[in-house]
Amino acid sequence: MPSSNLPAEVSPRRFAAAVAAAAAAMSAFYLIGMLHPAAGLWGVHLLAYVPPPVALAVIGIQLLAAIGIAFIPSGSAQTAASGRLNYKPLYGALAILAGAGGIFFLYTNRVAIDMYGDTRTLIAGRGPGELSLTDVLGFSDYEPLTRYIHQNVAKMAHLTTASAYQIVSSAAGGLFIMIYLRFVLRAGGTNAWRLFMLVTGLLCGANELFFGYVEDYALAYLCMTVFLIIAWHILDGKPLLPWLLICFVVGVKLHLQMILFTPALVFLILHTLSGKDPARGKWITGVRVRIAVGVSVLLCGLLYFFVFRAQDVAPGHTLNETKRIFLPLFNGATPPHDYSLLSWKHLDDIVQEFLLAASPGLIVLLIASPAARRCVRWSSPRIVFYALGLFYFSLFDVTINTMLTPMRDWDMLALITPSILFFGGAVAQDIFAHFRDTALPRRLAVLALAFGAVPAVFFFLNGNRNLAGERLRDIGRWSFDGYYHGSAYILDAGCLLIPDPGSAIAERENILAAIGSGASVPDEELSRFAYRLGTVLLDAGEDARAEEYFRRALTWDAANLSAVRGLAEASLFRGEFSASAEMIEQYNEGVNLGPPADFQALLIAQLSHRGSYLLRTGAGQAEIGRFLAAAKSTLGGGAGRGN
C-alpha cells in the first residue's frame, strides 16, 4: 500500500513517543508480574520463573528497544528496510525446511504438563466414544472432525491417545510455520513489516501451547490462520472465494468457534460481489456495517437475557454448572467468590488472556495505534474484515463461561489469536507504509523481537515440570480468589509436579493455610483440596494426619462424598473397623446404590466388615496387623481415588 494513498501525514516523533510509552508500560507490567506472581497477573508473570538476572535482562532489552524508538530522528532514512526481497523461487523451499524443522523441534520439546482444558481426560483415553463420518457431519459435538482425525491417527499408527495428539499438534505446528512463513514472505509491504509480521506471528503464547500438546485446538487454530490468509489474498484481488468457503466449513467441523467468523465472511462475500456489480457496493458502506454490528449485538443481548437467562446466579446454583454457557452479570456468592461478567477480576482475566495469547510486540503497536490513527485506513475492506473477526471473538471471550477457570481453559479462549494477529498486521501495514522513509519501521520490528522473548519463556516453562508446577500453584491461588471453581484442580496439578513427596505435602499444607482464610460456607474448592491432601498423606502411610484432613474437608463441605470415602479408608488402616464400615456405607448409598460406580469402595466395605469380624472373634494383634498390611496392599495405596 503506497503511502501516497494514506489519508494524512502523522509525525514520526509523536507516534514513536506513543510506542515507547506503551512499551515501557508493558515492561513495567512484566516487572510487577515478576514481583507478584500470585496476584492477578497470570498473563505477564512468566519472568518470575526464570533466574532473576535473565528476567531483568529481558526487561532491560525491552526498555532499550523502547528508548531506541523514543529518540528516533524524524527523518532518518532506512532504505534497507523499505526495499523488497525478491527471492520468490526460494520462498517455497525455505518454508518447507522451516516447517520440517518446526515439527521436529515442537515434538522433541513438547509440553510436559497435562492440566489445561480436557487434557487429562484425553490422555486417559476417556474422551468421547469412537466417532463415525456420520457423527462428523452431524451437530452433536463441538469439534467432531478434530476428534475423528486424532482417533484415526491413533488407530492406524497404533498409538496411545496422548501420542496421537502430540504428533498431530506438532505436525500442525510445522504446517503453521510453513504456511505462515510463505504468506509473509510473499505478501506486499516493506521488509521491516514482513519481519514484524514474522516475529509477532511466530512468537506468541498461543503457539507455545497449541503445538506439541494434548488438546483439541491445534488443527482449528491452523485452519483459522489459513482462513485469514486466504481472505488476505482475496482482498488483494485473487479469486479464492470458493476455497475460503471450503476452509470455513472445515473449520466449523474442527471447532465450532470458527462460526464466529460468519459476519466477517458475509462482509467479504458482499465486498467481492460488489467488484463484479458496483450496485451491490451500497450494501457494505461503513454506516451499514456499523448498523449490522449493532443489530447483531442487540440480538445477542436479547438471547442472553431472555433465552439463556444468564444474567444472574440462582440460589443454590454455581458458575460451573454445565447449563451456564455465559457469565452472569452479578453473582450472589460470598466474596471473594462473587466472580461475574461485571467484576473487575473478570476484566483482569480477559486482559491477561490477551497478553498471554498474543504477541506482546503486536499488543504494544495496537495500544499505540490511536496516535497514528490518521494514517491508518480504518474503513478499508481489509481492516474492516479483520476487525469484524476480532470483535466477535472478543465478544465471545468476554461473555463465555469457561467452567474450568479462565487460566485452565485459556487455550479455548486463545483461538482469538489469529484475529488479533491479522487485524494488527493490517493496521501495521498502513503504519509501516506511512513511515517507510524513517527508521521507525525497522525499530518497531526490533521492539517486537525484544518482547518476543516472553512467549519463548512460556514455552520453556511448560516444558519444565518444576517451574510449571510453581506457576500453576501461583495461578491457583489467584483462581481461588477469582473465578474460584476449579481452583483446587489447578493447585493440585501444581503440587503433583513437586518431585519430593515430603516437600509436596508441606507445600499443600502451606497453600491450605494461606487460602483457608478466604473460605466460604460451604467451600467446595477448599474441601476438594483438603481431600486431595488427605489422599496424599494416606498414600504416604500417615493415616492419622490423612484422617485429620478428610475431616476438615467435610467441615468445609459436608456433601463431599469423596472425603467420606477417604475417611473410611483412613479409619480402616487405623484398625477402626466399625467407624470405617459406617462411613463407607454412607458413601456407597450415595454412589453405589444403583449400578456400581466405584468397585474399590465396595472392597473397602468388605474389608471393614472383615476387620470387625476379626475383632469380634478375638483375633490377636499379629493377625490384625497382617490383615491391615494385606488390606493396604489390596487397595494399592489408594489407587482409584479421584480428584
C-alpha positions as CSV (number, residue, x, y, z in Angstrom):
1,M,0.0,0.0,0.0
2,P,1.8,3.2,-1.1
3,S,1.9,5.9,1.4
4,S,0.5,8.4,-1.1
5,N,-2.8,6.7,-0.7
6,L,-3.0,7.2,3.0
7,P,-5.3,9.9,4.5
8,A,-2.9,12.2,6.3
9,E,0.6,12.8,7.5
10,V,1.5,11.9,11.1
11,S,4.6,13.0,12.9
12,P,7.1,10.1,13.4
13,R,8.1,11.6,16.7
14,R,4.6,11.7,18.0
15,F,3.9,8.1,17.1
16,A,7.4,6.9,18.3
17,A,6.6,8.5,21.7
18,A,3.3,6.7,21.9
19,V,5.0,3.3,21.1
20,A,7.8,4.0,23.6
21,A,5.3,4.8,26.3
22,A,3.2,1.6,25.6
23,A,6.4,-0.5,25.5
24,A,7.6,1.0,28.8
25,A,4.2,0.3,30.4
26,M,4.3,-3.3,29.1
27,S,7.8,-3.8,30.6
28,A,6.6,-2.3,33.9
29,F,3.7,-4.7,33.8
30,Y,6.1,-7.6,33.3
31,L,8.2,-6.4,36.2
32,I,5.2,-6.2,38.6
33,G,4.1,-9.6,37.5
34,M,7.6,-10.9,38.2
35,L,7.5,-9.5,41.7
36,H,3.9,-10.6,42.5
37,P,3.3,-13.8,40.5
38,A,0.4,-15.0,42.7
39,A,-1.6,-11.8,42.0
40,G,-4.0,-11.5,39.1
41,L,-1.2,-11.1,36.5
42,W,-1.0,-14.6,35.1
43,G,-0.6,-13.3,31.6
44,V,2.5,-11.4,32.4
45,H,4.1,-13.1,35.4
46,L,6.2,-15.6,33.3
47,L,9.5,-13.9,34.1
48,A,9.0,-14.8,37.8
49,Y,10.0,-18.3,37.0
50,V,13.4,-17.8,35.3
51,P,16.6,-16.7,37.1
52,P,16.3,-13.0,38.2
53,P,19.3,-11.9,36.1
54,V,17.7,-13.4,33.0
55,A,14.4,-11.8,33.8
56,L,15.9,-8.4,34.4
57,A,18.0,-8.7,31.2
58,V,14.8,-9.4,29.2
59,I,13.1,-6.3,30.7
60,G,16.3,-4.3,30.1
61,I,16.4,-5.2,26.4
62,Q,12.7,-4.3,26.1
63,L,13.4,-0.9,27.7
64,L,16.4,-0.3,25.4
65,A,14.2,-1.1,22.4
66,A,11.6,1.4,23.7
67,I,14.3,4.1,24.2
68,G,15.6,3.4,20.7
69,I,12.1,4.3,19.4
70,A,11.6,7.2,21.7
71,F,14.7,9.0,20.4
72,I,14.2,8.2,16.7
73,P,15.3,11.0,14.4
74,S,12.3,12.3,12.5
75,G,13.9,12.0,9.0
76,S,16.4,9.2,9.2
77,A,16.3,7.1,6.1
78,Q,16.1,3.4,6.3
79,T,16.4,2.3,2.7
80,A,17.4,-1.2,3.7
81,A,14.1,-1.8,5.4
82,S,11.9,-0.1,2.8
83,G,13.0,-2.3,-0.1
84,R,11.5,-5.6,-1.1
85,L,13.2,-9.0,-1.0
86,N,12.9,-10.7,-4.4
87,Y,13.8,-14.3,-4.0
88,K,10.5,-15.9,-4.7
89,P,11.9,-19.2,-6.1
90,L,13.5,-19.8,-2.6
91,Y,10.3,-19.0,-0.6
92,G,8.8,-22.4,-1.1
93,A,12.0,-24.3,-0.2
94,L,12.6,-22.1,2.8
95,A,9.1,-22.6,4.1
96,I,9.3,-26.4,3.7
97,L,12.6,-26.6,5.6
98,A,11.3,-24.3,8.3
99,G,8.1,-26.4,8.7
100,A,10.0,-29.7,8.8
101,G,12.4,-28.2,11.4
102,G,9.4,-26.9,13.4
103,I,7.8,-30.4,13.5
104,F,11.0,-31.9,14.9
105,F,11.5,-29.1,17.4
106,L,7.9,-29.0,18.6
107,Y,7.7,-32.8,19.1
108,T,11.1,-33.0,20.7
109,N,10.2,-30.2,23.1
110,R,6.5,-31.0,23.5
111,V,4.7,-29.6,26.6
112,A,5.4,-31.7,29.7
113,I,2.4,-30.8,31.8
114,D,-1.2,-32.0,31.4
115,M,-3.5,-29.7,33.3
116,Y,-5.1,-27.4,30.7
117,G,-8.6,-28.0,29.4
118,D,-9.6,-31.6,29.0
119,T,-6.1,-32.9,28.6
120,R,-6.1,-35.4,31.4
121,T,-9.3,-36.9,30.1
122,L,-7.8,-37.2,26.6
123,I,-4.6,-38.7,28.0
124,A,-6.5,-41.3,30.0
125,G,-8.5,-42.2,26.8
126,R,-11.7,-41.3,28.5
127,G,-12.8,-38.8,25.8
128,P,-15.9,-39.2,23.6
129,G,-16.6,-42.6,22.1
130,E,-15.5,-43.5,18.7
131,L,-16.8,-41.2,16.0
132,S,-18.0,-42.1,12.6
133,L,-18.3,-40.0,9.4
134,T,-22.0,-39.6,10.2
135,D,-21.0,-38.0,13.6
136,V,-18.6,-35.7,11.8
137,L,-21.3,-34.4,9.5
138,G,-23.8,-34.1,12.4
139,F,-24.1,-31.4,15.1
140,S,-23.8,-33.4,18.3
141,D,-20.2,-32.4,19.0
142,Y,-18.3,-29.1,19.1
143,E,-15.2,-30.4,17.3
144,P,-16.1,-33.7,15.6
145,L,-13.6,-33.6,12.8
146,T,-10.7,-32.9,15.2
147,R,-11.5,-35.9,17.3
148,Y,-12.2,-38.0,14.2
149,I,-8.7,-37.2,12.8
150,H,-7.0,-38.0,16.1
151,Q,-9.0,-41.1,16.6
152,N,-7.9,-42.5,13.2
153,V,-4.3,-41.4,13.6
154,A,-4.1,-43.3,16.8
155,K,-5.8,-46.4,15.3
156,M,-3.8,-46.5,12.1
157,A,-0.4,-45.9,13.7
158,H,-1.2,-48.0,16.8
159,L,-0.6,-45.0,19.1
160,T,-1.9,-44.0,22.5
161,T,-4.4,-41.1,22.6
162,A,-1.7,-38.8,24.1
163,S,0.9,-39.7,21.5
164,A,-1.6,-39.2,18.6
165,Y,-2.5,-35.7,19.9
166,Q,1.2,-34.7,20.4
167,I,2.1,-35.9,16.9
168,V,-0.8,-34.2,15.2
169,S,-0.3,-31.0,17.2
170,S,3.4,-30.9,16.4
171,A,2.6,-31.6,12.7
172,A,0.1,-28.8,12.8
173,G,2.8,-26.5,14.3
174,G,5.1,-27.4,11.4
175,L,2.4,-26.7,8.8
176,F,1.6,-23.4,10.6
177,I,5.2,-22.3,10.3
178,M,5.4,-23.3,6.6
179,I,2.2,-21.7,5.6
180,Y,2.6,-18.5,7.6
181,L,6.2,-18.1,6.6
182,R,5.4,-18.4,2.9
183,F,2.5,-16.0,3.3
184,V,4.6,-13.3,4.9
185,L,7.5,-13.7,2.5
186,R,5.2,-13.3,-0.5
187,A,2.9,-10.6,1.0
188,G,3.1,-7.0,-0.1
189,G,4.7,-4.5,2.2
190,T,8.2,-3.4,3.3
191,N,10.8,-5.8,4.6
192,A,10.5,-4.3,8.0
193,W,6.8,-5.0,8.0
194,R,7.4,-8.6,7.0
195,L,10.0,-9.1,9.7
196,F,7.5,-7.6,12.2
197,M,4.8,-10.0,11.0
198,L,7.1,-13.0,11.2
199,V,8.1,-12.1,14.8
200,T,4.6,-11.4,16.0
201,G,3.1,-14.4,14.2
202,L,5.7,-16.9,15.4
203,L,6.5,-15.6,18.9
204,C,3.2,-15.6,20.7
205,G,1.9,-17.6,23.7
206,A,-0.8,-19.4,21.7
207,N,1.8,-21.1,19.5
208,E,3.8,-22.2,22.6
209,L,0.8,-24.1,23.9
210,F,-1.2,-25.3,20.9
211,F,1.7,-27.1,19.1
212,G,3.2,-30.1,20.8
213,Y,0.4,-30.5,23.3
214,V,-2.5,-32.8,24.0
215,E,-5.6,-30.8,23.3
216,D,-8.3,-30.3,20.6
217,Y,-7.3,-26.9,19.4
218,A,-4.2,-27.1,17.2
219,L,-6.0,-28.1,14.0
220,A,-8.7,-25.4,14.5
221,Y,-6.0,-22.8,15.2
222,L,-4.2,-23.8,12.0
223,C,-7.4,-23.7,9.9
224,M,-8.3,-20.3,11.3
225,T,-4.9,-19.0,10.2
226,V,-5.3,-20.4,6.7
227,F,-8.8,-18.9,6.5
228,L,-7.4,-15.4,7.3
229,I,-4.5,-15.9,4.9
230,I,-6.9,-16.8,2.1
231,A,-9.0,-13.8,2.9
232,W,-5.9,-11.5,2.7
233,H,-5.3,-12.8,-0.8
234,I,-8.9,-12.3,-1.8
235,L,-8.7,-8.7,-0.6
236,D,-5.7,-8.4,-2.8
237,G,-7.9,-9.3,-5.7
238,K,-7.3,-13.0,-6.1
239,P,-10.3,-15.2,-7.0
240,L,-10.1,-17.6,-4.0
241,L,-13.6,-17.2,-2.5
242,P,-14.6,-20.9,-3.1
243,W,-11.5,-22.0,-1.2
244,L,-12.4,-19.6,1.6
245,L,-15.9,-21.2,1.9
246,I,-14.4,-24.7,2.0
247,C,-11.9,-23.6,4.7
248,F,-14.8,-22.2,6.7
249,V,-16.9,-25.3,6.6
250,V,-13.9,-27.5,7.5
251,G,-13.0,-25.1,10.3
252,V,-16.5,-25.3,11.8
253,K,-16.2,-29.1,12.0
254,L,-12.7,-28.8,13.6
255,H,-14.1,-26.4,16.2
256,L,-17.4,-24.6,16.5
257,Q,-15.7,-21.3,17.4
258,M,-15.0,-21.0,13.6
259,I,-18.6,-19.8,13.3
260,L,-17.6,-16.5,14.9
261,F,-16.1,-15.6,11.5
262,T,-19.5,-15.6,9.9
263,P,-20.1,-11.8,10.0
264,A,-16.7,-11.2,8.5
265,L,-17.3,-13.8,5.9
266,V,-20.6,-12.2,4.9
267,F,-18.9,-8.9,4.6
268,L,-16.1,-10.3,2.4
269,I,-18.7,-12.1,0.1
270,L,-20.6,-8.9,-0.4
271,H,-17.4,-7.0,-1.0
272,T,-16.2,-9.5,-3.6
273,L,-19.6,-9.4,-5.3
274,S,-19.6,-5.6,-5.4
275,G,-16.5,-5.8,-7.5
276,K,-18.5,-7.6,-10.2
277,D,-21.6,-5.5,-9.7
278,P,-21.0,-2.0,-8.3
279,A,-24.7,-1.7,-7.4
280,R,-24.1,-4.2,-4.6
281,G,-21.4,-1.9,-3.1
282,K,-24.1,0.2,-1.4
283,W,-24.9,-2.7,0.9
284,I,-21.4,-2.6,2.5
285,T,-20.9,1.1,3.4
286,G,-19.4,1.9,6.7
287,V,-22.7,3.1,8.2
288,R,-24.5,-0.1,7.2
289,V,-21.7,-2.3,8.6
290,R,-21.9,-0.4,11.9
291,I,-25.7,-0.8,11.9
292,A,-25.4,-4.5,11.2
293,V,-23.0,-5.0,14.0
294,G,-25.2,-3.0,16.4
295,V,-28.2,-5.1,15.5
296,S,-26.3,-8.3,16.0
297,V,-25.1,-7.2,19.4
298,L,-28.7,-6.3,20.3
299,L,-29.9,-9.7,19.2
300,C,-27.1,-11.3,21.3
301,G,-28.2,-9.3,24.3
302,L,-31.8,-10.5,23.8
303,L,-30.7,-14.1,23.7
304,Y,-28.5,-13.5,26.8
305,F,-31.4,-12.2,28.8
306,F,-34.5,-14.0,27.5
307,V,-33.3,-17.3,26.1
308,F,-30.3,-18.2,28.2
309,R,-31.4,-16.2,31.2
310,A,-27.8,-15.8,32.1
311,Q,-27.9,-12.5,33.9
312,D,-27.7,-13.9,37.5
313,V,-26.9,-17.0,39.5
314,A,-30.0,-18.5,41.1
315,P,-29.7,-19.5,44.8
316,G,-28.1,-22.9,45.2
317,H,-26.5,-22.8,41.7
318,T,-22.9,-22.1,40.8
319,L,-20.9,-20.7,37.9
320,N,-19.6,-24.1,36.7
321,E,-22.9,-25.9,36.2
322,T,-23.0,-27.4,32.7
323,K,-26.0,-25.4,31.5
324,R,-24.5,-22.0,32.3
325,I,-23.0,-21.1,28.9
326,F,-22.4,-17.4,29.7
327,L,-21.2,-15.5,32.7
328,P,-23.9,-13.8,34.8
329,L,-23.9,-10.0,35.2
330,F,-23.9,-10.5,39.0
331,N,-23.1,-13.3,41.3
332,G,-24.6,-13.5,44.8
333,A,-21.9,-15.9,46.1
334,T,-20.0,-14.9,49.2
335,P,-17.0,-12.6,48.4
336,P,-14.3,-13.2,47.2
337,H,-16.1,-15.9,45.2
338,D,-18.5,-13.5,43.6
339,Y,-17.0,-13.7,40.1
340,S,-19.2,-12.3,37.3
341,L,-19.3,-10.6,34.0
342,L,-19.1,-7.1,35.6
343,S,-16.5,-8.0,38.2
344,W,-13.0,-6.4,38.0
345,K,-11.5,-9.8,38.3
346,H,-13.1,-11.0,35.1
347,L,-11.9,-7.9,33.3
348,D,-8.4,-8.6,34.6
349,D,-8.6,-12.3,33.4
350,I,-9.6,-11.2,29.9
351,V,-6.7,-8.7,29.7
352,Q,-4.3,-11.4,30.9
353,E,-5.7,-13.8,28.3
354,F,-4.9,-11.4,25.5
355,L,-1.5,-10.6,26.9
356,L,-0.6,-14.2,27.2
357,A,-2.0,-15.5,23.9
358,A,-1.0,-12.7,21.5
359,S,2.4,-11.3,20.6
360,P,3.3,-8.6,23.2
361,G,5.0,-6.6,20.4
362,L,1.8,-6.5,18.4
363,I,-0.2,-5.5,21.5
364,V,2.2,-2.6,22.0
365,L,1.7,-1.5,18.5
366,L,-2.1,-1.7,18.8
367,I,-2.1,0.2,22.1
368,A,-0.1,3.0,20.4
369,S,-2.1,2.9,17.1
370,P,-4.5,5.7,18.1
371,A,-1.5,8.1,17.9
372,A,-1.3,7.1,14.2
373,R,-5.0,6.8,13.5
374,R,-4.9,9.4,10.8
375,C,-2.5,7.3,8.7
376,V,-4.5,4.1,9.0
377,R,-7.3,3.4,6.6
378,W,-9.7,2.2,9.2
379,S,-12.6,1.9,6.6
380,S,-10.5,-0.2,4.2
381,P,-12.1,-3.6,3.4
382,R,-9.0,-5.4,4.8
383,I,-9.2,-3.7,8.2
384,V,-13.0,-3.9,8.4
385,F,-12.9,-7.7,7.6
386,Y,-10.3,-8.5,10.3
387,A,-11.9,-6.0,12.8
388,L,-15.2,-7.9,12.4
389,G,-13.5,-11.2,13.2
390,L,-11.7,-9.8,16.2
391,F,-14.8,-8.1,17.5
392,Y,-16.9,-11.3,17.6
393,F,-14.1,-13.4,19.0
394,S,-13.7,-10.8,21.7
395,L,-17.4,-10.7,22.4
396,F,-17.3,-14.5,22.8
397,D,-14.2,-14.5,25.1
398,V,-15.7,-11.7,27.3
399,T,-19.1,-13.3,27.9
400,I,-18.4,-17.1,27.7
401,N,-18.4,-19.0,31.0
402,T,-15.2,-21.2,30.8
403,M,-16.4,-23.5,33.6
404,L,-12.8,-24.7,34.0
405,T,-11.5,-21.3,35.2
406,P,-10.1,-18.8,32.6
407,M,-6.5,-19.9,33.5
408,R,-7.1,-23.6,32.8
409,D,-9.3,-23.1,29.8
410,W,-7.3,-20.3,28.3
411,D,-6.4,-22.4,25.3
412,M,-10.1,-22.3,24.2
413,L,-10.1,-18.5,24.6
414,A,-6.7,-18.3,22.8
415,L,-8.4,-19.1,19.5
416,I,-8.8,-15.3,19.2
417,T,-5.1,-15.0,18.5
418,P,-5.2,-15.3,14.6
419,S,-7.8,-12.5,14.6
420,I,-5.5,-10.3,16.7
421,L,-2.5,-11.1,14.5
422,F,-4.1,-10.3,11.2
423,F,-6.0,-7.3,12.4
424,G,-2.8,-6.0,13.9
425,G,-1.0,-6.9,10.7
426,A,-3.4,-4.9,8.6
427,V,-3.1,-1.9,10.8
428,A,0.7,-2.3,10.9
429,Q,0.9,-2.4,7.1
430,D,-0.6,1.1,6.8
431,I,1.7,2.4,9.6
432,F,4.8,0.9,8.2
433,A,4.0,2.2,4.7
434,H,3.4,5.7,6.1
435,F,6.7,5.8,7.9
436,R,8.7,3.8,5.4
437,D,11.2,6.6,4.8
438,T,12.2,6.8,8.5
439,A,14.0,4.3,10.9
440,L,10.7,3.7,12.8
441,P,9.6,0.5,10.9
442,R,12.9,-1.2,11.5
443,R,12.9,-0.3,15.1
444,L,9.3,-1.5,15.6
445,A,10.4,-4.9,14.2
446,V,13.3,-4.9,16.7
447,L,10.9,-4.0,19.5
448,A,8.7,-6.9,18.6
449,L,11.7,-9.2,18.7
450,A,12.7,-7.9,22.1
451,F,9.2,-8.5,23.5
452,G,9.1,-11.9,21.8
453,A,11.4,-13.3,24.4
454,V,8.5,-13.5,26.9
455,P,6.4,-16.0,24.9
456,A,9.6,-18.1,24.5
457,V,9.8,-18.2,28.3
458,F,6.2,-19.6,28.3
459,F,7.4,-22.4,26.1
460,F,10.3,-23.1,28.4
461,L,8.0,-23.1,31.5
462,N,5.5,-25.5,30.0
463,G,8.3,-27.9,29.2
464,N,9.8,-27.8,32.7
465,R,7.8,-29.7,35.3
466,N,9.2,-28.0,38.4
467,L,8.8,-24.4,37.0
468,A,5.4,-25.3,35.5
469,G,4.3,-26.6,38.9
470,E,5.4,-23.4,40.7
471,R,3.5,-21.3,38.1
472,L,0.3,-23.4,38.4
473,R,0.3,-23.1,42.2
474,D,0.6,-19.3,41.9
475,I,-2.3,-19.0,39.4
476,G,-4.3,-21.5,41.5
477,R,-4.1,-19.1,44.4
478,W,-5.4,-16.3,42.2
479,S,-8.1,-18.5,40.8
480,F,-9.3,-19.4,44.3
481,D,-9.9,-15.7,45.0
482,G,-11.2,-15.1,41.4
483,Y,-13.3,-17.5,39.3
484,Y,-13.0,-19.9,42.2
485,H,-14.5,-23.0,40.6
486,G,-11.7,-25.4,39.5
487,S,-9.0,-23.7,41.6
488,A,-8.5,-26.8,43.7
489,Y,-7.7,-28.7,40.4
490,I,-5.1,-26.2,39.4
491,L,-3.5,-26.2,42.9
492,D,-3.5,-29.9,43.0
493,A,-1.9,-30.2,39.5
494,G,0.8,-27.7,40.6
495,C,1.6,-29.8,43.7
496,L,1.7,-33.1,41.8
497,L,4.7,-31.7,39.8
498,I,6.8,-31.4,43.0
499,P,9.2,-34.4,42.8
500,D,9.9,-34.8,46.5
501,P,6.8,-36.3,48.4
502,G,7.7,-34.6,51.7
503,S,8.1,-31.2,50.0
504,A,4.8,-31.7,48.1
505,I,2.9,-32.4,51.4
506,A,4.4,-29.4,53.1
507,E,3.5,-27.2,50.1
508,R,-0.1,-28.5,50.2
509,E,-0.3,-27.6,53.9
510,N,1.1,-24.2,53.3
511,I,-1.4,-23.5,50.5
512,L,-4.3,-24.7,52.5
513,A,-3.3,-22.5,55.4
514,A,-2.9,-19.5,53.1
515,I,-6.2,-19.8,51.2
516,G,-8.2,-21.1,54.2
517,S,-8.7,-17.5,55.4
518,G,-10.9,-16.8,52.4
519,A,-13.2,-19.8,53.0
520,S,-16.9,-19.5,52.4
521,V,-19.6,-21.7,53.8
522,P,-19.8,-24.3,52.3
523,D,-16.5,-24.2,50.4
524,E,-16.3,-26.9,47.8
525,E,-12.9,-26.0,46.5
526,L,-11.2,-25.9,49.9
527,S,-12.9,-29.2,50.7
528,R,-11.6,-30.7,47.4
529,F,-8.1,-29.5,48.1
530,A,-8.1,-30.7,51.7
531,Y,-9.4,-34.1,50.5
532,R,-6.5,-34.3,48.0
533,L,-4.0,-33.6,50.8
534,G,-5.6,-36.4,52.8
535,T,-5.2,-38.9,49.9
536,V,-1.5,-37.9,49.5
537,L,-1.0,-38.4,53.2
538,L,-2.8,-41.7,53.1
539,D,-0.6,-42.9,50.2
540,A,2.5,-41.8,52.4
541,G,1.2,-44.1,55.2
542,E,0.3,-41.2,57.5
543,D,-3.2,-42.4,58.3
544,A,-3.8,-40.2,61.3
545,R,-2.9,-37.0,59.5
546,A,-4.9,-38.1,56.5
547,E,-7.9,-38.6,58.7
548,E,-7.5,-35.0,60.0
549,Y,-7.7,-33.5,56.6
550,F,-10.6,-35.7,55.5
551,R,-12.5,-34.4,58.5
552,R,-11.5,-30.8,57.6
553,A,-12.8,-31.4,54.1
554,L,-16.1,-32.5,55.4
555,T,-16.2,-29.4,57.7
556,W,-15.9,-27.2,54.6
557,D,-18.4,-29.3,52.6
558,A,-20.5,-31.9,54.2
559,A,-21.6,-33.2,50.8
560,N,-18.1,-34.2,49.8
561,L,-18.6,-37.9,49.5
562,S,-15.0,-38.4,48.3
563,A,-13.9,-37.2,51.7
564,V,-16.3,-39.6,53.4
565,R,-14.7,-42.4,51.4
566,G,-11.2,-41.2,52.3
567,L,-12.2,-41.1,56.0
568,A,-13.5,-44.6,55.8
569,E,-10.2,-45.8,54.2
570,A,-8.1,-44.0,56.8
571,S,-10.2,-45.5,59.6
572,L,-9.8,-48.9,58.1
573,F,-6.0,-48.6,58.0
574,R,-6.0,-47.4,61.6
575,G,-8.0,-50.5,62.7
576,E,-11.2,-48.6,63.4
577,F,-13.3,-51.1,61.5
578,S,-16.8,-50.1,62.9
579,A,-16.3,-46.4,62.0
580,S,-14.9,-47.4,58.6
581,A,-17.9,-49.6,57.9
582,E,-20.4,-46.9,58.9
583,M,-18.8,-44.3,56.7
584,I,-18.2,-46.4,53.7
585,E,-21.9,-47.5,53.9
586,Q,-22.8,-43.8,53.7
587,Y,-20.6,-43.4,50.7
588,N,-21.9,-46.4,48.9
589,E,-25.5,-45.3,49.5
590,G,-24.7,-42.1,47.6
591,V,-22.5,-43.7,44.8
592,N,-23.1,-47.4,44.5
593,L,-26.8,-47.8,45.3
594,G,-27.6,-48.4,41.7
595,P,-25.2,-50.0,39.2
596,P,-21.8,-49.9,41.0
597,A,-19.7,-46.9,40.0
598,D,-16.8,-47.4,42.5
599,F,-15.9,-51.0,42.9
600,Q,-13.0,-50.2,45.2
601,A,-15.5,-48.6,47.7
602,L,-17.3,-52.0,47.8
603,L,-13.9,-53.6,48.5
604,I,-13.3,-51.2,51.4
605,A,-16.7,-52.1,52.8
606,Q,-15.9,-55.8,52.6
607,L,-12.5,-55.3,54.3
608,S,-14.1,-53.1,57.0
609,H,-16.6,-55.9,57.9
610,R,-13.9,-58.5,57.7
611,G,-11.8,-56.5,60.2
612,S,-14.9,-56.1,62.5
613,Y,-15.4,-59.9,62.4
614,L,-11.7,-60.5,63.3
615,L,-12.1,-58.2,66.4
616,R,-15.4,-60.0,67.4
617,T,-13.7,-63.4,67.2
618,G,-10.8,-62.3,69.4
619,A,-8.1,-62.2,66.8
620,G,-4.7,-61.2,68.1
621,Q,-2.6,-58.1,67.3
622,A,-0.4,-60.1,65.0
623,E,-3.3,-61.4,63.0
624,I,-4.9,-57.9,62.8
625,G,-1.5,-56.5,61.7
626,R,-1.2,-59.0,58.9
627,F,-4.8,-58.2,57.8
628,L,-4.2,-54.5,57.7
629,A,-1.0,-55.0,55.7
630,A,-2.9,-57.1,53.3
631,A,-5.7,-54.6,53.1
632,K,-3.3,-51.8,52.2
633,S,-1.7,-53.9,49.6
634,T,-5.0,-54.9,48.2
635,L,-6.2,-51.3,47.9
636,G,-2.9,-50.3,46.3
637,G,-2.1,-47.4,48.4
638,G,-5.3,-45.6,47.4
639,A,-5.4,-46.4,43.7
640,G,-8.7,-45.5,42.2
641,R,-9.3,-42.4,44.4
642,G,-10.4,-39.4,42.2
643,N,-9.6,-35.8,42.5
